[in-house]
Amino acid sequence: MAEEGQVISCHTVDAWKLHTQNGIESKKLVVVDFTASWCGPCRAIAPVLAEIAKKMPEVTFLKVDVDELTTVAEEYAVQAMPTFVFLKEGKVVDTVVGAKKDELQLTIAKHATATATAAA
């Protein structure tokens, strides 16, 4: 199992299912970074996401390489990299397309706050 406050790379469909199921059971916000090794903007935003993950252990951060887990990328209709998909209880609640640091931070904060309020 991964440590709190880090971005978890899912290299298999089983790992993907395990981590998304854990997010459903814990009622945590799950932020999925759909990325690709050849994508420059993906590499540029990765350290930003890692920093956010360190500061927000109440959120689960997953990373999926679209070339590695094509079925998962197709399931979420990922067309561009990076695409960030926000899941709550297994349902998509938001999406950010592109390496937009400010929009990403605002969207994470918005949904993390809603999750914390719902849990209280």
KOLVO-402569 format. One record per atom (N, C-alpha, C, O): residue number from 1; residue in one letter; atom name; x, y, z. Coordinates in nm, 3 decimals, decimal comma. Layout:
N
  dovo  lumpa  tilum       px       py       pz
   NUM      A     CA        X        Y        Z
...
//
This chain:
120
  dovo  lumpa  tilum       px       py       pz
     1      M      N    0,085   -0,119    0,000
     1      M     CA    0,000    0,000    0,000
     1      M      C    0,089    0,125    0,000
     1      M      O    0,198    0,126    0,058
     2      A      N    0,042    0,226   -0,064
     2      A     CA    0,122    0,348   -0,078
     2      A      C    0,115    0,432    0,049
     2      A      O    0,022    0,421    0,129
     3      E      N    0,214    0,515    0,063
     3      E     CA    0,218    0,609    0,176
     3      E      C    0,119    0,723    0,151
     3      E      O    0,087    0,755    0,037
     4      E      N    0,072    0,782    0,260
     4      E     CA   -0,012    0,902    0,248
     4      E      C    0,074    1,015    0,189
     4      E      O    0,195    1,021    0,212
     5      G      N    0,010    1,101    0,114
     5      G     CA    0,079    1,220    0,067
     5      G      C    0,176    1,197   -0,046
     5      G      O    0,278    1,266   -0,056
     6      Q      N    0,145    1,101   -0,132
     6      Q     CA    0,229    1,083   -0,250
     6      Q      C    0,141    1,044   -0,368
     6      Q      O    0,026    1,004   -0,351
     7      V      N    0,198    1,057   -0,488
     7      V     CA    0,127    1,020   -0,609
     7      V      C    0,156    0,872   -0,635
     7      V      O    0,272    0,831   -0,645
     8      I      N    0,051    0,792   -0,647
     8      I     CA    0,065    0,648   -0,664
     8      I      C    0,054    0,615   -0,812
     8      I      O   -0,046    0,647   -0,876
     9      S      N    0,156    0,550   -0,868
     9      S     CA    0,152    0,508   -1,008
     9      S      C    0,082    0,374   -1,018
     9      S      O    0,117    0,278   -0,948
    10      C      N   -0,017    0,367   -1,105
    10      C     CA   -0,089    0,242   -1,130
    10      C      C   -0,035    0,183   -1,260
    10      C      O   -0,054    0,239   -1,368
    11      H      N    0,030    0,068   -1,248
    11      H     CA    0,090    0,005   -1,367
    11      H      C    0,009   -0,113   -1,419
    11      H      O    0,037   -0,165   -1,527
    12      T      N   -0,092   -0,155   -1,343
    12      T     CA   -0,177   -0,265   -1,387
    12      T      C   -0,323   -0,227   -1,362
    12      T      O   -0,353   -0,140   -1,280
    13      V      N   -0,412   -0,293   -1,434
    13      V     CA   -0,555   -0,269   -1,414
    13      V      C   -0,595   -0,310   -1,272
    13      V      O   -0,680   -0,246   -1,210
    14      D      N   -0,533   -0,416   -1,220
    14      D     CA   -0,562   -0,460   -1,083
    14      D      C   -0,525   -0,352   -0,982
    14      D      O   -0,600   -0,325   -0,889
    15      A      N   -0,408   -0,290   -1,000
    15      A     CA   -0,365   -0,182   -0,910
    15      A      C   -0,463   -0,066   -0,920
    15      A      O   -0,501   -0,007   -0,819
    16      W      N   -0,503   -0,033   -1,043
    16      W     CA   -0,599    0,074   -1,065
    16      W      C   -0,729    0,046   -0,988
    16      W      O   -0,781    0,132   -0,916
    17      K      N   -0,781   -0,076   -1,004
    17      K     CA   -0,907   -0,113   -0,938
    17      K      C   -0,893   -0,108   -0,786
    17      K      O   -0,983   -0,061   -0,716
    18      L      N   -0,781   -0,155   -0,735
    18      L     CA   -0,756   -0,156   -0,591
    18      L      C   -0,759   -0,013   -0,535
    18      L      O   -0,826    0,015   -0,436
    19      H      N   -0,684    0,077   -0,599
    19      H     CA   -0,673    0,213   -0,547
    19      H      C   -0,803    0,292   -0,564
    19      H      O   -0,838    0,372   -0,477
    20      T      N   -0,875    0,270   -0,674
    20      T     CA   -1,003    0,341   -0,689
    20      T      C   -1,106    0,285   -0,591
    20      T      O   -1,188    0,359   -0,538
    21      Q      N   -1,102    0,154   -0,567
    21      Q     CA   -1,193    0,094   -0,469
    21      Q      C   -1,164    0,148   -0,329
    21      Q      O   -1,256    0,176   -0,252
    22      N      N   -1,036    0,161   -0,295
    22      N     CA   -0,998    0,218   -0,165
    22      N      C   -1,051    0,361   -0,151
    22      N      O   -1,095    0,401   -0,043
    23      G      N   -1,047    0,436   -0,260
    23      G     CA   -1,100    0,572   -0,259
    23      G      C   -1,250    0,575   -0,234
    23      G      O   -1,300    0,661   -0,161
    24      I      N   -1,321    0,480   -0,294
    24      I     CA   -1,466    0,470   -0,275
    24      I      C   -1,496    0,437   -0,128
    24      I      O   -1,581    0,500   -0,065
    25      E      N   -1,426    0,337   -0,076
    25      E     CA   -1,451    0,292    0,062
    25      E      C   -1,415    0,398    0,165
    25      E      O   -1,484    0,412    0,266
    26      S      N   -1,307    0,473    0,139
    26      S     CA   -1,265    0,575    0,236
    26      S      C   -1,338    0,707    0,215
    26      S      O   -1,323    0,801    0,294
    27      K      N   -1,418    0,715    0,106
    27      K     CA   -1,489    0,838    0,068
    27      K      C   -1,394    0,955    0,043
    27      K      O   -1,433    1,071    0,053
    28      K      N   -1,269    0,923    0,010
    28      K     CA   -1,171    1,027   -0,021
    28      K      C   -1,189    1,075   -0,165
    28      K      O   -1,239    1,002   -0,250
    29      L      N   -1,149    1,198   -0,188
    29      L     CA   -1,138    1,248   -0,324
    29      L      C   -1,020    1,177   -0,388
    29      L      O   -0,913    1,167   -0,328
    30      V      N   -1,039    1,126   -0,511
    30      V     CA   -0,930    1,063   -0,586
    30      V      C   -0,902    1,149   -0,708
    30      V      O   -0,991    1,174   -0,789
    31      V      N   -0,777    1,194   -0,721
    31      V     CA   -0,735    1,274   -0,836
    31      V      C   -0,646    1,185   -0,922
    31      V      O   -0,542    1,137   -0,877
    32      V      N   -0,690    1,163   -1,046
    32      V     CA   -0,616    1,076   -1,137
    32      V      C   -0,547    1,160   -1,243
    32      V      O   -0,611    1,238   -1,314
    33      D      N   -0,415    1,145   -1,252
    33      D     CA   -0,334    1,213   -1,352
    33      D      C   -0,312    1,116   -1,467
    33      D      O   -0,231    1,024   -1,457
    34      F      N   -0,385    1,137   -1,578
    34      F     CA   -0,362    1,057   -1,698
    34      F      C   -0,247    1,123   -1,772
    34      F      O   -0,256    1,239   -1,813
    35      T      N   -0,139    1,049   -1,790
    35      T     CA   -0,014    1,104   -1,838
    35      T      C    0,046    1,013   -1,945
    35      T      O   -0,008    0,906   -1,974
    36      A      N    0,158    1,054   -2,002
    36      A     CA    0,233    0,971   -2,096
    36      A      C    0,381    1,008   -2,083
    36      A      O    0,415    1,124   -2,062
    37      S      N    0,467    0,909   -2,096
    37      S     CA    0,611    0,931   -2,078
    37      S      C    0,667    1,031   -2,180
    37      S      O    0,764    1,101   -2,150
    38      W      N    0,607    1,037   -2,298
    38      W     CA    0,657    1,124   -2,405
    38      W      C    0,598    1,266   -2,398
    38      W      O    0,631    1,350   -2,483
    39      C      N    0,513    1,293   -2,300
    39      C     CA    0,439    1,420   -2,292
    39      C      C    0,516    1,523   -2,208
    39      C      O    0,530    1,506   -2,087
    40      G      N    0,565    1,629   -2,273
    40      G     CA    0,640    1,734   -2,204
    40      G      C    0,560    1,804   -2,095
    40      G      O    0,609    1,816   -1,983
    41      P      N    0,437    1,852   -2,125
    41      P     CA    0,357    1,917   -2,021
    41      P      C    0,329    1,824   -1,901
    41      P      O    0,319    1,870   -1,788
    42      C      N    0,317    1,694   -1,927
    42      C     CA    0,295    1,597   -1,819
    42      C      C    0,416    1,596   -1,725
    42      C      O    0,401    1,595   -1,602
    43      R      N    0,535    1,595   -1,784
    43      R     CA    0,657    1,595   -1,702
    43      R      C    0,671    1,727   -1,625
    43      R      O    0,721    1,728   -1,513
    44      A      N    0,625    1,836   -1,685
    44      A     CA    0,636    1,967   -1,621
    44      A      C    0,542    1,978   -1,500
    44      A      O    0,578    2,040   -1,400
    45      I      N    0,424    1,919   -1,508
    45      I     CA    0,325    1,932   -1,400
    45      I      C    0,346    1,826   -1,291
    45      I      O    0,295    1,842   -1,180
    46      A      N    0,418    1,718   -1,319
    46      A     CA    0,436    1,609   -1,223
    46      A      C    0,491    1,656   -1,088
    46      A      O    0,436    1,616   -0,985
    47      P      N    0,597    1,739   -1,083
    47      P     CA    0,646    1,784   -0,952
    47      P      C    0,545    1,871   -0,878
    47      P      O    0,542    1,871   -0,755
    48      V      N    0,462    1,944   -0,952
    48      V     CA    0,358    2,027   -0,891
    48      V      C    0,256    1,937   -0,821
    48      V      O    0,216    1,962   -0,708
    49      L      N    0,216    1,831   -0,892
    49      L     CA    0,119    1,737   -0,835
    49      L      C    0,177    1,668   -0,712
    49      L      O    0,107    1,647   -0,612
    50      A      N    0,305    1,633   -0,718
    50      A     CA    0,372    1,568   -0,604
    50      A      C    0,373    1,660   -0,483
    50      A      O    0,354    1,615   -0,370
    51      E      N    0,396    1,789   -0,506
    51      E     CA    0,396    1,888   -0,397
    51      E      C    0,258    1,899   -0,335
    51      E      O    0,244    1,902   -0,212
    52      I      N    0,155    1,905   -0,420
    52      I     CA    0,017    1,915   -0,370
    52      I      C   -0,016    1,789   -0,288
    52      I      O   -0,077    1,798   -0,182
    53      A      N    0,026    1,673   -0,339
    53      A     CA   -0,003    1,546   -0,270
    53      A      C    0,058    1,544   -0,130
    53      A      O   -0,004    1,493   -0,036
    54      K      N    0,178    1,600   -0,116
    54      K     CA    0,243    1,605    0,016
    54      K      C    0,162    1,688    0,114
    54      K      O    0,156    1,658    0,233
    55      K      N    0,100    1,794    0,063
    55      K     CA    0,026    1,887    0,149
    55      K      C   -0,117    1,841    0,177
    55      K      O   -0,182    1,893    0,267
    56      M      N   -0,165    1,742    0,100
    56      M     CA   -0,305    1,702    0,113
    56      M      C   -0,320    1,550    0,128
    56      M      O   -0,365    1,483    0,035
    57      P      N   -0,282    1,495    0,243
    57      P     CA   -0,293    1,350    0,261
    57      P      C   -0,437    1,301    0,264
    57      P      O   -0,462    1,181    0,256
    58      E      N   -0,534    1,395    0,277
    58      E     CA   -0,675    1,355    0,277
    58      E      C   -0,728    1,325    0,137
    58      E      O   -0,842    1,282    0,120
    59      V      N   -0,643    1,347    0,036
    59      V     CA   -0,678    1,321   -0,104
    59      V      C   -0,587    1,210   -0,156
    59      V      O   -0,468    1,207   -0,125
    60      T      N   -0,644    1,118   -0,236
    60      T     CA   -0,564    1,013   -0,299
    60      T      C   -0,527    1,061   -0,439
    60      T      O   -0,614    1,102   -0,516
    61      F      N   -0,398    1,054   -0,472
    61      F     CA   -0,349    1,095   -0,604
    61      F      C   -0,297    0,973   -0,678
    61      F      O   -0,209    0,903   -0,628
    62      L      N   -0,352    0,948   -0,796
    62      L     CA   -0,309    0,834   -0,878
    62      L      C   -0,253    0,886   -1,010
    62      L      O   -0,295    0,990   -1,060
    63      K      N   -0,158    0,811   -1,064
    63      K     CA   -0,100    0,845   -1,194
    63      K      C   -0,118    0,723   -1,285
    63      K      O   -0,084    0,611   -1,248
    64      V      N   -0,173    0,748   -1,404
    64      V     CA   -0,196    0,641   -1,501
    64      V      C   -0,130    0,680   -1,633
    64      V      O   -0,161    0,785   -1,690
    65      D      N   -0,040    0,596   -1,680
    65      D     CA    0,023    0,616   -1,811
    65      D      C   -0,075    0,563   -1,917
    65      D      O   -0,108    0,444   -1,917
    66      V      N   -0,121    0,650   -2,006
    66      V     CA   -0,223    0,612   -2,104
    66      V      C   -0,175    0,504   -2,200
    66      V      O   -0,255    0,428   -2,254
    67      D      N   -0,044    0,497   -2,222
    67      D     CA    0,011    0,394   -2,311
    67      D      C    0,019    0,259   -2,240
    67      D      O    0,020    0,154   -2,304
    68      E      N    0,025    0,263   -2,107
    68      E     CA    0,036    0,141   -2,027
    68      E      C   -0,102    0,083   -1,997
    68      E      O   -0,123   -0,038   -2,006
    69      L      N   -0,196    0,169   -1,961
    69      L     CA   -0,332    0,126   -1,926
    69      L      C   -0,432    0,191   -2,022
    69      L      O   -0,512    0,276   -1,983
    70      T      N   -0,426    0,149   -2,146
    70      T     CA   -0,512    0,209   -2,249
    70      T      C   -0,660    0,190   -2,218
    70      T      O   -0,741    0,279   -2,245
    71      T      N   -0,697    0,075   -2,161
    71      T     CA   -0,839    0,050   -2,133
    71      T      C   -0,893    0,149   -2,030
    71      T      O   -1,007    0,194   -2,041
    72      V      N   -0,812    0,182   -1,931
    72      V     CA   -0,854    0,278   -1,828
    72      V      C   -0,867    0,417   -1,891
    72      V      O   -0,964    0,488   -1,865
    73      A      N   -0,769    0,456   -1,972
    73      A     CA   -0,774    0,587   -2,039
    73      A      C   -0,897    0,595   -2,129
    73      A      O   -0,963    0,699   -2,134
    74      E      N   -0,929    0,487   -2,199
    74      E     CA   -1,046    0,485   -2,286
    74      E      C   -1,175    0,494   -2,205
    74      E      O   -1,269    0,563   -2,244
    75      E      N   -1,178    0,426   -2,092
    75      E     CA   -1,296    0,428   -2,005
    75      E      C   -1,331    0,570   -1,962
    75      E      O   -1,448    0,604   -1,948
    76      Y      N   -1,228    0,653   -1,941
    76      Y     CA   -1,249    0,792   -1,899
    76      Y      C   -1,240    0,890   -2,016
    76      Y      O   -1,234    1,011   -1,996
    77      A      N   -1,241    0,836   -2,138
    77      A     CA   -1,242    0,918   -2,261
    77      A      C   -1,131    1,022   -2,263
    77      A      O   -1,153    1,137   -2,301
    78      V      N   -1,011    0,981   -2,220
    78      V     CA   -0,897    1,073   -2,217
    78      V      C   -0,851    1,097   -2,361
    78      V      O   -0,820    1,003   -2,434
    79      Q      N   -0,847    1,225   -2,401
    79      Q     CA   -0,810    1,262   -2,537
    79      Q      C   -0,678    1,339   -2,544
    79      Q      O   -0,612    1,340   -2,647
    80      A      N   -0,640    1,403   -2,433
    80      A     CA   -0,520    1,486   -2,430
    80      A      C   -0,446    1,461   -2,300
    80      A      O   -0,507    1,423   -2,200
    81      M      N   -0,316    1,483   -2,302
    81      M     CA   -0,237    1,467   -2,181
    81      M      C   -0,174    1,600   -2,143
    81      M      O   -0,134    1,676   -2,232
    82      P      N   -0,164    1,631   -2,015
    82      P     CA   -0,226    1,553   -1,908
    82      P      C   -0,375    1,584   -1,896
    82      P      O   -0,420    1,694   -1,926
    83      T      N   -0,451    1,484   -1,851
    83      T     CA   -0,590    1,503   -1,812
    83      T      C   -0,602    1,459   -1,668
    83      T      O   -0,558    1,350   -1,632
    84      F      N   -0,659    1,544   -1,586
    84      F     CA   -0,681    1,512   -1,444
    84      F      C   -0,829    1,486   -1,424
    84      F      O   -0,913    1,572   -1,453
    85      V      N   -0,860    1,367   -1,374
    85      V     CA   -0,999    1,329   -1,350
    85      V      C   -1,019    1,322   -1,199
    85      V      O   -0,938    1,262   -1,128
    86      F      N   -1,126    1,382   -1,151
    86      F     CA   -1,156    1,387   -1,008
    86      F      C   -1,271    1,291   -0,981
    86      F      O   -1,379    1,302   -1,039
    87      L      N   -1,247    1,196   -0,891
    87      L     CA   -1,347    1,094   -0,859
    87      L      C   -1,389    1,106   -0,714
    87      L      O   -1,307    1,127   -0,624
    88      K      N   -1,520    1,092   -0,692
    88      K     CA   -1,575    1,083   -0,557
    88      K      C   -1,669    0,966   -0,556
    88      K      O   -1,763    0,959   -0,635
    89      E      N   -1,644    0,872   -0,465
    89      E     CA   -1,725    0,751   -0,454
    89      E      C   -1,739    0,683   -0,590
    89      E      O   -1,845    0,631   -0,625
    90      G      N   -1,629    0,685   -0,667
    90      G     CA   -1,624    0,616   -0,795
    90      G      C   -1,684    0,691   -0,912
    90      G      O   -1,682    0,641   -1,025
    91      K      N   -1,737    0,810   -0,889
    91      K     CA   -1,800    0,887   -0,996
    91      K      C   -1,714    1,009   -1,030
    91      K      O   -1,654    1,071   -0,943
    92      V      N   -1,710    1,043   -1,160
    92      V     CA   -1,636    1,161   -1,205
    92      V      C   -1,711    1,285   -1,161
    92      V      O   -1,829    1,302   -1,194
    93      V      N   -1,643    1,373   -1,087
    93      V     CA   -1,706    1,498   -1,042
    93      V      C   -1,645    1,621   -1,110
    93      V      O   -1,702    1,730   -1,104
    94      D      N   -1,529    1,602   -1,174
    94      D     CA   -1,465    1,715   -1,241
    94      D      C   -1,350    1,665   -1,328
    94      D      O   -1,304    1,552   -1,312
    95      T      N   -1,306    1,750   -1,419
    95      T     CA   -1,193    1,718   -1,506
    95      T      C   -1,116    1,847   -1,535
    95      T      O   -1,175    1,953   -1,555
    96      V      N   -0,983    1,836   -1,537
    96      V     CA   -0,898    1,946   -1,581
    96      V      C   -0,809    1,890   -1,691
    96      V      O   -0,738    1,792   -1,670
    97      V      N   -0,815    1,952   -1,809
    97      V     CA   -0,733    1,907   -1,922
    97      V      C   -0,620    2,007   -1,943
    97      V      O   -0,643    2,127   -1,955
    98      G      N   -0,498    1,955   -1,946
    98      G     CA   -0,381    2,041   -1,967
    98      G      C   -0,305    2,064   -1,837
    98      G      O   -0,356    2,040   -1,728
    99      A      N   -0,181    2,111   -1,852
    99      A     CA   -0,092    2,134   -1,737
    99      A      C   -0,119    2,273   -1,680
    99      A      O   -0,033    2,361   -1,684
   100      K      N   -0,241    2,291   -1,628
   100      K     CA   -0,285    2,421   -1,576
   100      K      C   -0,274    2,418   -1,424
   100      K      O   -0,368    2,378   -1,355
   101      K      N   -0,161    2,461   -1,373
   101      K     CA   -0,131    2,452   -1,230
   101      K      C   -0,238    2,518   -1,144
   101      K      O   -0,287    2,456   -1,050
   102      D      N   -0,276    2,641   -1,175
   102      D     CA   -0,372    2,714   -1,091
   102      D      C   -0,509    2,647   -1,093
   102      D      O   -0,572    2,628   -0,989
   103      E      N   -0,554    2,611   -1,212
   103      E     CA   -0,686    2,545   -1,225
   103      E      C   -0,685    2,411   -1,151
   103      E      O   -0,783    2,375   -1,086
   104      L      N   -0,575    2,338   -1,162
   104      L     CA   -0,561    2,210   -1,094
   104      L      C   -0,571    2,229   -0,943
   104      L      O   -0,645    2,157   -0,876
   105      Q      N   -0,495    2,324   -0,889
   105      Q     CA   -0,496    2,350   -0,745
   105      Q      C   -0,634    2,392   -0,697
   105      Q      O   -0,680    2,346   -0,592
   106      L      N   -0,700    2,479   -0,770
   106      L     CA   -0,832    2,527   -0,731
   106      L      C   -0,934    2,413   -0,733
   106      L      O   -1,018    2,403   -0,643
   107      T      N   -0,927    2,329   -0,835
   107      T     CA   -1,023    2,220   -0,847
   107      T      C   -1,001    2,116   -0,736
   107      T      O   -1,098    2,064   -0,680
   108      I      N   -0,876    2,087   -0,704
   108      I     CA   -0,846    1,994   -0,594
   108      I      C   -0,900    2,052   -0,463
   108      I      O   -0,966    1,983   -0,386
   109      A      N   -0,871    2,180   -0,439
   109      A     CA   -0,915    2,245   -0,315
   109      A      C   -1,068    2,245   -0,304
   109      A      O   -1,123    2,219   -0,197
   110      K      N   -1,135    2,273   -0,415
   110      K     CA   -1,281    2,279   -0,416
   110      K      C   -1,339    2,143   -0,375
   110      K      O   -1,426    2,137   -0,288
   111      H      N   -1,292    2,037   -0,436
   111      H     CA   -1,350    1,905   -0,409
   111      H      C   -1,300    1,844   -0,278
   111      H      O   -1,372    1,768   -0,213
   112      A      N   -1,177    1,875   -0,239
   112      A     CA   -1,124    1,825   -0,111
   112      A      C   -1,203    1,887    0,003
   112      A      O   -1,235    1,819    0,101
   113      T      N   -1,236    2,016   -0,009
   113      T     CA   -1,314    2,085    0,093
   113      T      C   -1,453    2,026    0,102
   113      T      O   -1,505    2,004    0,211
   114      A      N   -1,515    2,000   -0,014
   114      A     CA   -1,650    1,941   -0,016
   114      A      C   -1,649    1,803    0,050
   114      A      O   -1,743    1,767    0,121
   115      T      N   -1,542    1,725    0,027
   115      T     CA   -1,531    1,592    0,086
   115      T      C   -1,516    1,603    0,237
   115      T      O   -1,580    1,530    0,312
   116      A      N   -1,431    1,695    0,281
   116      A     CA   -1,407    1,713    0,426
   116      A      C   -1,536    1,758    0,495
   116      A      O   -1,565    1,715    0,606
   117      T      N   -1,613    1,846    0,429
   117      T     CA   -1,737    1,894    0,486
   117      T      C   -1,840    1,781    0,495
   117      T      O   -1,911    1,769    0,594
   118      A      N   -1,846    1,699    0,390
   118      A     CA   -1,940    1,587    0,388
   118      A      C   -1,905    1,485    0,496
   118      A      O   -1,995    1,423    0,554
   119      A      N   -1,778    1,468    0,522
   119      A     CA   -1,731    1,369    0,620
   119      A      C   -1,752    1,418    0,764
   119      A      O   -1,761    1,338    0,856
   120      A      N   -1,760    1,549    0,781
   120      A     CA   -1,771    1,607    0,917
   120      A      C   -1,908    1,585    0,978
   120      A      O   -1,932    1,627    1,091
//
